[in-house]
Amino acid sequence: CRLHFRKQNAMNSHIGLIIVGDEILSGKRADKHMPKVIELLSARGLALSYADYVGDCPERITATLHRAFSSADIVFSCGGIGATPDDHTRQCAARALGVDLVLHPQAEVLIRERMQDTAREQGVPYETDRPDNVHRLNMGVFPEGARIVPNPYNKIPGFSCNGPGGGAVHFVPGFPVMAWPMIEWVLDHEYPHLFNRSPQTEQSVIVFGAMESALAPLMERIEQQHPDIRVFSLPSVDHPQYGRHIELGVKGPAADVPAAWTDLLAGLHDVGANCGPELVRKLR
């Protein structure tokens, strides 16, 4: 029943992304996760709804995770799950859920396997009780009730936790080579029932010489007449091809877009808009 509830609830969920790390906010490293997650989702007919960036501040991480757990959303969190002093995500996840941290038995097995593999590669004996090996087990200390996310790169797992809001947060490392296949695994194992559920398309037109304020009534009317459609306006002042213009369009379920698009074009004609090229894009 619990799995069925999670699947049913996911049908109405948004998909979010949390990026943890001072190095992103300081500009020391550029975030590569969001473009890749958008790509992974798009390949499965899904779309990213939002992304949060948070530095290595336990209070902020906890607050961000508490918000995620309180929602019905599917959320991926990248970074901060290691065992060094600046890694806080595991502890913050437990705090946000109000549960204890415990050594996950399956994670312990996988981490010990990794340590044995490393010892063999280095040609040294595996020492179970060596202090650094004992410390490495902290990477398998997760919030109570967590389930593991396999890591094909080095066996050190991530983890997933369900929240009281009905959604789930899936925690992976900050390293793209590990994080991206782990996110794919979660999508393919937990959410295949959501794939390609509702194809989305977008149609737009380049409008020259118009002001957004003048187009606002038309945009509001289209959304009122077509509740499942979103109208968007993207102004540009220095486009290399079109110069100063507004890209005005509609997006939403593929079956609903044509009628809204027809009404939008008719409305633009009625106000005497100077329209240029039309654009069509499949969103998912």
C-alpha positions in Angstrom: 0.0 0.0 0.0 2.8 2.4 0.8 4.4 1.9 -2.6 1.0 2.2 -4.3 0.4 5.5 -2.4 3.8 6.8 -3.5 3.2 6.0 -7.1 -0.3 7.5 -7.1 1.0 10.6 -5.3 3.8 10.9 -7.9 1.3 11.3 -10.6 0.6 14.8 -9.3 4.2 15.6 -8.3 6.7 18.2 -9.5 10.3 17.3 -10.0 12.9 19.3 -8.2 16.7 19.5 -7.9 18.9 20.6 -5.0 22.5 21.4 -5.5 24.6 21.5 -2.3 28.1 23.1 -2.1 29.9 26.3 -1.4 32.0 25.7 -4.5 29.0 26.3 -6.7 27.9 29.5 -5.1 31.4 30.9 -5.0 32.0 30.2 -8.7 34.9 27.9 -8.0 33.0 25.2 -9.9 30.2 25.5 -12.4 27.1 23.5 -11.9 26.8 20.7 -14.5 23.9 18.9 -12.8 20.9 21.0 -13.9 21.5 20.7 -17.7 22.1 17.0 -17.4 19.1 16.4 -15.2 16.9 18.3 -17.7 18.4 16.1 -20.4 17.7 12.8 -18.4 14.2 13.9 -17.6 13.4 15.0 -21.2 14.5 11.7 -22.6 11.8 10.1 -20.4 9.1 12.6 -21.2 9.5 14.5 -17.9 10.5 18.0 -17.0 12.3 19.8 -14.2 10.0 22.2 -12.3 12.6 23.9 -10.1 16.1 23.9 -8.7 17.6 25.1 -5.4 21.2 26.0 -4.8 22.4 25.9 -1.2 25.9 26.3 0.3 27.5 24.1 3.0 25.4 25.7 5.8 23.6 23.0 7.9 20.7 25.3 8.8 20.0 26.2 5.2 20.4 22.6 4.0 18.0 21.4 6.7 15.4 24.0 5.9 15.6 23.2 2.2 15.3 19.5 2.8 12.4 20.0 5.2 10.5 21.9 2.5 11.3 19.1 0.0 10.1 16.4 2.4 7.0 18.3 3.2 6.0 18.4 -0.5 4.6 15.7 -2.7 7.5 16.2 -5.1 10.2 14.0 -6.5 13.5 15.7 -5.6 17.1 14.9 -6.4 19.8 16.3 -4.1 23.4 16.4 -5.4 26.4 16.8 -3.1 27.4 16.8 0.6 26.9 13.1 1.4 30.5 12.2 2.0 32.1 11.8 5.4 34.4 14.9 5.7 33.6 17.8 8.1 32.2 19.9 5.3 29.6 17.3 4.3 26.4 17.9 6.1 23.6 16.5 3.9 23.1 13.1 5.6 22.8 14.8 9.0 20.6 17.5 7.7 18.3 15.0 6.0 17.8 13.1 9.3 17.2 16.4 11.1 14.6 17.5 8.5 12.8 14.2 8.9 13.1 14.0 12.7 14.8 10.6 12.7 18.1 9.1 13.8 21.1 8.4 11.7 21.9 4.7 11.5 24.4 2.6 9.6 22.5 1.0 6.7 23.3 -2.7 6.6 23.4 -3.0 2.8 25.5 0.2 2.6 27.9 -1.3 5.1 28.4 -4.4 2.9 28.9 -2.3 -0.2 31.4 0.1 1.5 33.4 -2.9 2.9 33.4 -4.4 -0.6 34.8 -1.2 -1.9 37.5 -1.1 0.7 38.5 -4.6 0.0 38.7 -3.9 -3.8 40.9 -0.9 -3.0 43.2 -2.9 -0.8 43.6 -5.5 -3.6 44.3 -2.9 -6.2 47.0 -1.4 -3.9 48.4 -4.8 -3.1 48.0 -4.4 0.7 45.9 -6.4 3.2 42.4 -5.2 4.1 42.4 -4.1 7.7 38.8 -4.0 9.0 39.5 -2.0 12.1 42.0 0.4 10.7 40.8 3.9 11.8 40.4 5.3 8.2 38.4 2.2 7.2 36.2 2.6 10.2 35.7 6.3 9.3 34.7 5.4 5.8 31.7 3.5 7.1 30.2 6.9 8.0 29.3 7.2 4.3 26.7 4.5 4.9 25.1 6.2 7.9 21.7 7.4 6.6 18.5 8.6 8.1 16.6 5.7 9.6 14.3 4.1 7.1 16.4 5.1 4.1 16.8 2.8 1.1 20.0 2.8 -0.9 20.7 4.1 -4.4 23.4 2.0 -6.1 26.6 3.6 -7.3 28.0 1.8 -10.3 31.2 3.9 -10.2 32.7 2.9 -6.9 29.9 1.0 -5.0 29.6 3.8 -2.3 25.8 4.2 -2.3 23.5 7.2 -2.1 20.1 6.9 -0.5 16.4 7.8 -0.8 14.0 8.9 1.9 10.2 9.3 1.7 8.8 12.4 3.3 5.6 13.0 5.2 4.3 15.1 2.3 4.1 11.9 0.1 7.1 12.7 -2.1 10.7 11.5 -1.9 14.2 13.0 -1.9 17.0 11.0 -3.6 20.5 11.8 -2.4 23.5 11.3 -4.7 27.2 12.5 -4.6 28.3 15.8 -6.1 30.6 14.1 -8.7 28.8 13.9 -12.0 30.4 10.6 -13.0 28.6 9.1 -10.0 25.5 11.2 -9.7 24.1 11.0 -13.2 23.9 7.2 -13.5 22.5 7.1 -10.0 19.8 9.5 -11.0 19.0 7.5 -14.0 18.7 4.4 -11.9 16.2 6.1 -9.6 14.1 7.3 -12.5 14.1 3.9 -14.3 13.4 1.9 -11.1 11.0 4.1 -9.2 9.2 6.2 -11.7 8.8 4.4 -15.1 5.0 4.8 -14.7 5.5 8.5 -15.2 7.4 8.3 -18.5 5.9 10.0 -21.5 2.6 10.3 -19.6 1.6 13.6 -21.2 3.6 14.9 -24.2 4.2 18.6 -24.0 4.7 21.1 -26.8 5.3 24.8 -27.2 4.4 27.1 -30.1 5.5 30.7 -30.2 5.9 33.7 -32.6 8.3 36.6 -32.8 6.4 39.8 -32.3 8.1 43.1 -33.3 7.5 46.5 -31.8 5.0 45.5 -29.1 5.0 46.2 -25.4 4.4 43.3 -22.9 1.9 45.5 -21.0 -0.2 45.8 -24.2 -0.1 42.0 -24.7 -1.0 41.1 -21.1 -4.8 41.2 -21.6 -4.5 38.8 -24.5 -2.3 36.5 -22.5 -4.7 36.5 -19.5 -7.6 35.7 -21.8 -5.9 32.7 -23.5 -5.1 31.2 -20.1 -8.7 31.7 -18.9 -10.0 30.1 -22.1 -7.5 27.2 -22.0 -6.9 26.3 -18.3 -4.2 23.6 -19.1 -2.2 26.0 -21.2 0.5 28.4 -20.0 1.2 31.6 -22.0 4.7 33.0 -21.9 6.4 36.2 -23.0 10.2 36.4 -23.5 11.3 40.0 -24.4 14.7 40.6 -26.0 16.4 44.0 -26.6 19.6 42.9 -28.5 18.9 39.6 -30.3 21.5 39.1 -33.0 18.9 38.1 -35.6 15.6 39.7 -34.6 16.8 42.7 -32.6 14.2 44.2 -30.2 11.2 41.8 -30.0 9.0 39.6 -27.8 8.7 35.9 -28.3 5.1 35.2 -27.3 3.8 31.6 -27.1 1.8 28.9 -25.5 2.9 25.6 -24.0 1.2 22.6 -22.4 -0.3 19.2 -23.3 0.2 18.5 -27.0 -3.5 17.9 -27.6 -4.4 21.3 -26.1 -1.8 23.5 -27.6 -3.3 23.8 -31.2 -6.6 25.5 -30.1 -4.8 27.9 -27.8 -2.3 28.7 -30.5 -5.1 29.5 -33.0 -6.7 31.8 -30.4 -3.4 33.5 -29.7 -2.7 34.2 -33.4 -6.2 35.5 -33.8 -5.8 37.8 -30.8 -2.5 39.1 -32.2 -4.1 39.8 -35.5 -6.9 41.7 -33.8 -4.5 44.1 -32.1 -2.5 44.6 -35.3 0.7 43.0 -34.0 3.7 42.8 -36.4 4.4 39.1 -36.3 7.6 37.4 -37.6 8.7 33.7 -37.6 6.8 31.0 -35.8 8.6 28.5 -33.7 7.5 25.0 -32.6 9.3 22.9 -29.9 8.5 19.6 -28.4 9.2 19.9 -24.6 8.8 16.2 -23.7 
